[in-house]
Every structure is written in structure tokens, then in C-alpha cells.
Amino acid sequence: MAQDPKHIKISEYNYALPDERIAKFPLAQRDQSKLLIYRHGEINEDTFGSLPDYLSKGDLMIFNNTKVIQARLHFRKETGALIEIFCLEPAAPADYAQNFQQTSHTAWFCMIGNLKKWKEGSLHKEIEIKGKSIIITATRGEIHGTAHRIDFSWNNNQITFADILEVFGELPIPPYLNRDTQESDKETYQTVYSKIKGSVAAPTAGLHFTPNVFEALAQKGVECEELTLHVGAGTFKPVKSEEIEGHEMHIEYISVSRSTIQKLIDHQAQVIAVGTTSVRTLESLYYIGCTLFANPDIKEEDLQVRQWQPYEKEYGLSSLEALQQILVYMDRHKLDVLHTGTQIIIAPGYNYKIVKAIVTNFHQPQSTLLLLVSAFVKGDWKNIYEYALTHDFRFLSYGDSSLLIP
């Protein structure tokens, strides 16, 4: 059984990150970023465009095709106070696609900036969309964990909530960039393959990929598949407890197609994950399969992976057997796509089931993402980060990346 990671002290995952090493803007050419290659304990570097040179024919790469939404909405009260509403996840309807298509009313769970100035009443904003002037109203509802339910309504049933976010919303770039969102971020803070709207943060390892890199991967014989995990604001939530037992992971929405599950099985459940969001989704599939093995008649919405589930016991299934369980379940219920959620925390003591290599950026000190990397490289993260810091690598969302092969 895996060691219990709950008593890991987050202070052991600290390092000095000077502000000047945080990339405030991306490079003009995405695939000219630096690439650190970590293979079996050895470290080298190259440019990202050379990534296919380090992979093999027949490898399977998995990408997260989520698209960042313009989730920040700014309202001004009659008193002049500015209130920011940050849409985190849909409340009613709870399905992302359905919610974006609503045409007069919708509800989201949100964080609220300057909450103390919004004691009561609704907020209103007049905006112009498609040549028509509409008024959008925001009304506070009950508190849901650390988020507030906000009901939005507007006076034109030809306009969808997706239209409103597109015009009224602002792209939520990471807080550690310490700057305002710029028009250029609308393009540079999306992967070139982003499709499914729903994230409030980009899966940033994917920002380095270009059509040229995809063409080179195809020529090398590397296969590419997509899944979806909508990244929540919890990705930026610092670990404030001394031990990680006190840190609660946010639940994130995932969807994986039947064809992707089949492709994972065809590749013997051994894949290269692009980004920590793909890692969390892929590894969650193993525990979903184990849950189905124990309870074949469970409802889809009850398949959600709990934070500490991987550490509770040995499950006894191979990765292939777990994926087969999902396939059988999907076929029995005539599902083309599996929709559920994951709260998984991957930390030292975790045994990886499906991911054999990771493409990922350099993460914040004392973050859950650094724990995930440490678990993957068997604690060797300090050597990797020391190399990056002393060899002029750029850090965090718009920074450089690494290929990790333990």
C-alpha cells in the first residue's frame, strides 16, 4: 500500500523564485521556448520545437482541450464601488455546454471581489451585444463552500450567456503575473487546440505546441488524443496548512470519450501526458475503473474521484483492467463520453498507473502541482528546479517547459 502522504510538510517543497524569473508575457514564437529534458535522472536542454526528437514512434500523447472562458465580470454599484464577479463553475444548469447556451437566465458559483461593498440588492450593467443594448443583472444567492451562487439574468432571449462572457467578460490570467489582462492574452493564453469552453486557467504546458510541432509529431509516428478537464481556480490555491492533510482540492469537471479510453487500452495504458491537468484526468481513470469493478451499477455522477481515494487501500486491478471496466460501463449505458469529476491529489507516495512521461511547466513553490511532479520523479524535483533556475529558464504559466521521463 502507498505511504500515507497526508503528513507531508509543504515547507519541504519550497524554493526561492525571484520575481524576474516569472515570465510575465509569452515568447513571440510559442515553440521557441526552452525545454528541459529529464531522463532517468539526467538533465539536458533544448528548444520546445525539438520535442518530437525525444519521443518514439507509436507513443501516445494526451492533451487537455479545455478552453479558458472570459470569467471575470466587473459591475459598478451606484455608489461607485467596483465589484468583480469571477465565474468558477456552473450552478444551474450544471452542465457547461447547456449553461453557455442559456438565453435569459443562468446561475454560477463565483468568487466575489470587494464583497464587503456589496451588502444587498442586485447589480446591473448595460452592454451592447450584436448591435443590441441589453441589461445584465447579477443577484447573490446562497454560499456554496467558499463560493457564492450568483443568478444572472438579461433582457434579450436572442443573446446567450456565452455571448455575454465574450463581450463583457475578461480573461482571468494568473494572479502571480501582477498585471492587467491585455488583448494579446485572449490568443496567447489559449492552446492552439483549445475547443471546449469551461476553464478559468489555461492548461499551460499546452501553450508551447504549434502546428509545426504537431506536424513533426505526426511524422515521428506519435499519436495524439484529447480529453477535457476544466481547470478551476483551485489550481492557484496555495497550500496554507503545515501538512497537506489540511488542504482541500477543488473538484474539477472531466470528460473522456469512449474512443480515447479505447486508445489508452490499445497503448497498454502507457501514455505521455501534456500538462498536470491531463495527468490528473488520466490517473483518475484508474480509480474510476476500480470503483466500477466494485460497484458496476453506480450512477455516472457518483464516479467522482475523492481527494485521498488513491491512498486508502490497494485496489488490485491492473491499469488495463481498470480501463476495461470503464469501457464495459460505457457500452452498457450507451455512453460516447464519460462525464464526471475529480478531486485527486497526487503527492509523494502516489504510484502512477497510466502516465509514463509528462510535459509540464515549472510550478510555484509549495504548490500541489510541485507535489505531483515530485511524486513522478521520485523526489528528484530539486535537481530539476535547480537546473532550471541556474540555466535561465522562465517560470510559471507563460514560462518554459520540461519533458519528464523517470
C-alpha positions in Angstrom: 0.0 0.0 0.0 1.2 3.5 -0.9 2.6 5.5 2.0 0.1 8.0 3.5 1.0 11.4 2.1 -1.3 13.4 4.4 1.6 14.2 6.8 3.9 15.6 4.1 5.1 19.1 5.2 4.5 21.6 2.4 7.6 23.6 3.7 9.7 20.8 2.2 8.5 21.8 -1.2 9.7 25.4 -1.1 12.3 27.1 -3.2 13.4 30.7 -3.9 11.7 32.0 -7.0 12.9 35.6 -7.9 10.2 37.7 -9.4 12.3 38.3 -12.5 12.2 34.5 -13.3 8.4 34.6 -13.6 7.5 35.1 -17.3 5.1 38.0 -17.4 4.5 37.5 -21.2 4.9 34.6 -23.6 7.6 34.4 -26.3 6.6 35.7 -29.7 7.1 32.2 -31.1 5.5 29.5 -28.9 7.7 26.6 -29.8 11.0 28.6 -29.4 10.6 28.3 -25.6 13.2 26.3 -23.7 12.7 22.6 -23.0 14.3 20.8 -20.1 14.7 17.1 -20.7 14.9 14.9 -17.6 15.5 11.3 -18.5 16.3 8.6 -15.8 17.9 11.3 -13.6 19.9 13.0 -16.3 19.2 16.6 -17.3 19.7 18.3 -20.7 18.0 21.2 -22.5 16.8 22.0 -26.0 14.1 24.2 -27.6 10.5 23.0 -27.5 10.3 22.6 -31.2 12.7 19.6 -30.8 10.3 17.8 -28.5 9.4 15.1 -31.1 13.1 14.1 -31.2 12.8 12.8 -27.6 9.7 10.6 -28.3 9.3 7.3 -30.1 7.1 6.0 -32.9 3.9 4.6 -31.5 3.9 6.8 -28.4 0.5 8.2 -27.4 0.3 11.9 -26.2 -2.8 13.1 -24.4 -3.8 16.7 -24.5 -6.4 18.7 -22.4 -8.6 20.5 -25.0 -10.3 22.8 -22.5 -10.7 26.5 -23.4 -10.3 29.4 -21.0 -13.5 31.5 -20.6 -13.6 35.2 -20.0 -14.8 34.5 -16.5 -14.2 37.9 -14.8 -17.2 40.3 -14.8 -17.0 43.8 -13.5 -20.0 45.7 -12.2 -20.1 49.2 -10.7 -22.6 50.0 -7.9 -24.5 53.3 -7.9 -22.1 54.3 -5.0 -19.2 53.9 -7.4 -17.8 50.8 -5.8 -16.4 48.3 -8.3 -17.5 44.6 -7.7 -15.8 41.8 -9.5 -17.6 38.5 -10.1 -15.4 35.6 -11.0 -17.4 32.7 -12.5 -15.9 29.4 -11.2 -18.4 26.7 -12.3 -22.0 26.5 -13.5 -24.7 26.0 -10.9 -27.9 25.9 -13.0 -27.8 24.3 -15.4 -24.7 22.5 -14.0 -23.6 21.3 -17.5 -21.1 23.7 -19.0 -22.4 23.5 -22.6 -26.0 23.9 -21.6 -25.2 26.8 -19.3 -23.4 28.7 -22.0 -26.4 28.4 -24.3 -28.9 29.8 -21.8 -30.8 32.8 -23.3 -32.3 34.8 -20.4 -31.1 33.4 -17.1 -28.3 31.3 -15.7 -26.5 30.7 -12.3 -22.9 30.2 -11.4 -20.8 29.6 -8.3 -18.5 32.6 -8.1 -15.8 34.3 -6.1 -16.6 38.0 -5.4 -14.1 40.8 -5.3 -14.9 43.7 -2.9 -17.6 41.7 -1.3 -17.9 44.0 1.7 -19.2 46.7 -0.6 -22.0 44.5 -1.9 -24.2 44.0 1.1 -27.6 43.8 -0.6 -29.5 44.3 -3.8 -28.7 43.4 -7.4 -26.0 44.7 -9.7 -26.8 45.9 -13.2 -24.7 46.6 -16.3 -25.8 47.8 -19.7 -23.7 46.3 -22.5 -24.0 46.2 -26.3 -24.0 42.8 -28.0 -24.6 42.2 -31.7 -25.8 45.8 -32.1 -28.4 45.5 -29.3 -28.3 47.1 -25.9 -29.0 44.7 -23.1 -29.0 45.0 -19.3 -27.5 42.1 -17.3 -28.4 41.7 -13.7 -26.5 39.8 -11.0 -28.2 38.7 -7.8 -26.5 37.0 -4.9 -27.7 33.6 -3.6 -26.6 31.1 -1.0 -22.9 30.5 -0.1 -21.6 27.2 -1.5 -18.3 26.3 0.3 -16.1 29.3 -0.4 -18.1 30.4 -3.4 -21.3 32.4 -3.8 -24.2 31.4 -6.1 -24.9 34.3 -8.5 -28.0 34.4 -10.6 -27.6 36.2 -13.9 -30.5 37.5 -15.9 -30.7 39.6 -19.0 -33.5 41.1 -21.1 -32.9 39.6 -24.5 -33.6 36.0 -25.3 -31.6 36.1 -28.6 -28.4 36.5 -26.5 -26.7 33.5 -24.9 -24.6 33.6 -21.7 -21.6 32.7 -23.9 -22.2 35.9 -25.9 -22.3 37.9 -22.7 -18.9 36.4 -21.5 -17.4 37.0 -24.9 -18.2 40.8 -24.8 -18.5 41.6 -21.1 -16.0 39.1 -19.6 -12.3 39.5 -19.0 -9.8 36.6 -19.4 -8.6 35.6 -16.0 -4.8 35.5 -16.3 -3.0 34.1 -13.2 -2.7 36.4 -10.2 1.0 36.0 -9.9 1.6 37.8 -13.2 0.8 41.0 -11.3 -0.6 42.8 -14.4 -3.9 43.5 -16.1 -5.2 41.3 -18.8 -4.2 42.5 -22.3 -5.9 42.0 -25.6 -3.0 39.7 -26.7 -3.7 37.3 -23.8 -7.0 36.3 -25.5 -4.9 34.5 -28.0 -1.6 33.7 -26.2 -3.4 32.3 -23.0 -5.2 29.6 -25.1 -3.7 26.5 -26.5 -3.9 26.3 -30.3 -6.1 23.2 -29.9 -8.5 24.6 -27.2 -12.1 23.7 -28.0 -14.3 23.0 -25.0 -15.2 26.2 -23.0 -15.0 25.9 -19.2 -11.6 26.6 -17.7 -10.7 29.7 -15.6 -7.0 28.9 -16.1 -5.1 27.5 -19.1 -3.5 24.1 -19.2 -0.2 25.9 -19.7 2.0 23.0 -20.8 0.0 23.0 -24.0 0.8 26.7 -24.8 4.1 25.6 -26.4 2.5 23.5 -29.1 2.2 24.9 -32.6 1.0 23.4 -35.9 4.7 22.8 -36.8 5.2 20.7 -33.6 2.1 18.7 -34.3 3.2 18.0 -37.9 6.6 16.9 -36.6 4.9 14.6 -34.1 2.8 13.1 -36.9 5.9 12.5 -39.0 7.6 10.8 -36.0 4.6 8.5 -35.7 3.4 9.9 -32.3 -0.3 9.6 -31.8 -2.3 12.5 -30.2 -5.6 12.2 -28.3 -7.7 14.7 -26.4 -9.7 14.7 -23.2 -11.2 17.6 -21.1 -10.6 18.8 -17.6 -11.9 22.3 -16.9 -9.3 23.9 -14.7 -10.7 25.6 -11.6 -9.4 28.5 -9.6 -8.2 25.9 -7.1 -5.1 25.4 -9.3 -3.8 28.7 -7.8 -4.9 28.0 -4.3 -1.8 27.9 -2.1 -1.3 25.2 0.4 -1.8 27.1 3.7 -1.8 24.2 6.1 1.5 22.9 7.5 0.7 19.4 6.4 -1.1 18.7 3.2 -3.9 16.8 5.0 -5.3 20.3 5.7 -5.5 21.3 2.1 -8.8 20.7 0.2 -8.6 20.1 -3.5 -11.4 21.7 -5.6 -13.5 19.2 -7.6 -12.9 19.6 -11.3 -15.1 18.5 -14.2 -13.7 15.9 -16.6 -14.9 14.3 -19.8 -13.3 11.5 -21.7 -14.6 9.9 -24.9 -15.0 6.2 -25.4 -12.5 6.3 -28.3 -9.9 7.8 -26.0 -10.4 5.1 -23.5 -10.0 2.5 -26.3 -6.8 4.2 -27.5 -5.4 4.1 -23.9 -6.1 0.4 -23.9 -4.5 -0.1 -27.3 -1.4 1.5 -25.9 -1.3 -0.8 -22.9 -2.3 2.1 -20.6 1.1 3.8 -21.1 0.9 7.4 -22.2 2.7 10.8 -22.3 0.5 13.4 -20.6 0.7 17.1 -21.7 0.2 19.1 -18.5 -0.7 18.3 -14.9 -4.4 18.6 -15.8 -4.1 15.7 -18.3 -2.1 13.8 -15.6 -4.9 14.2 -13.0 -7.6 13.1 -15.5 -5.7 10.1 -16.7 -4.7 8.9 -13.3 -8.3 9.4 -12.1 -9.5 7.0 -14.8 -7.8 4.2 -12.9 -9.8 4.8 -9.7 -13.0 5.3 -11.7 -12.4 1.8 -13.2 -11.7 0.4 -9.7 -15.0 1.9 -8.4 -16.9 0.3 -11.3 -15.3 -3.1 -10.6 -16.6 -2.9 -7.0 -20.0 -1.3 -8.0 -20.9 -1.9 -11.6 -24.3 -0.3 -11.3 -23.1 3.1 -9.8 -24.5 6.3 -11.4 -22.2 8.3 -13.6 -22.3 11.3 -11.3 -21.2 9.1 -8.4 -18.0 8.1 -10.1 -16.2 11.2 -8.9 -12.7 10.5 -7.6 -12.2 11.7 -4.0 -9.1 13.5 -2.9 -7.5 10.7 -0.8 -9.0 7.8 -2.6 -5.7 6.5 -4.1 -4.1 6.2 -0.7 -7.0 4.4 1.1 -6.2 0.8 0.0 -4.6 -1.3 -2.7 -7.1 -1.8 -5.4 -5.6 -4.9 -7.0 -6.6 -4.1 -10.6 -4.1 -3.5 -13.3 -4.4 -0.3 -15.3 -5.7 -2.2 -18.3 -8.3 -4.0 -16.3 -9.5 -0.6 -14.8 -9.8 0.9 -18.2 -11.7 -2.2 -19.5 -14.2 -1.7 -16.7 -14.9 1.9 -17.9 -15.3 0.6 -21.5 -17.8 -2.1 -20.4 -19.7 0.5 -18.3 -19.9 3.0 -21.2 -21.1 0.3 -23.6 -23.7 -0.9 -21.2 -25.1 2.6 -20.8 -24.5 3.6 -24.4 -22.2 6.5 -23.5 -19.9 8.1 -26.1 -18.4 10.3 -23.5 -17.9 9.8 -19.7 -18.7 12.9 -17.7 -17.6 13.1 -14.0 -15.3 14.9 -11.6 -12.1 14.5 -9.8 -10.6 15.9 -6.6 -7.5 13.7 -6.8 -4.3 14.9 -5.1 -1.1 13.4 -6.4 1.7 13.6 -3.9 4.9 11.7 -2.9 3.8 8.2 -2.0 1.5 8.0 -5.1 2.1 5.2 -7.6 1.4 6.3 -11.2 -0.8 4.0 -13.1 -1.1 5.3 -16.7 1.3 8.2 -17.2 4.8 7.3 -18.2 6.1 10.7 -19.2 4.9 14.3 -18.6 5.3 17.6 -20.5 4.9 20.3 -17.9 5.9 23.9 -17.0 7.7 25.0 -13.8 5.4 25.4 -10.9 5.0 27.7 -7.9 6.8 26.9 -4.6 4.7 25.0 -2.1 2.0 24.1 -4.6 0.1 20.9 -5.2 1.5 20.8 -8.7 5.0 20.6 -7.4 3.9 17.7 -5.2 2.6 15.9 -8.3 6.0 16.4 -10.1 7.9 15.2 -7.1 5.8 12.1 -6.9 6.6 11.4 -10.6 10.4 11.9 -10.4 10.6 10.1 -7.1 11.6 13.2 -5.1 14.2 14.4 -7.6 12.4 17.7 -8.2 15.1 19.9 -6.5 17.7 18.9 -9.1 15.3 19.7 -11.9 14.4 23.1 -10.5 17.9 24.0 -9.5 19.0 23.3 -13.1 16.1 25.5 -14.4 16.9 28.3 -12.1 20.7 28.3 -12.9 20.2 27.9 -16.7 17.9 30.9 -17.4 14.6 29.0 -17.7 11.4 31.1 -17.4 8.9 30.0 -14.8 5.1 29.5 -14.4 2.2 29.9 -16.9 4.0 31.8 -19.7 7.4 30.2 -18.9 9.4 27.4 -20.4 8.6 23.7 -20.0 10.1 20.2 -19.2 9.8 16.7 -20.5 10.0 14.3 -17.5 10.8 10.6 -18.1 11.5 9.0 -14.7 
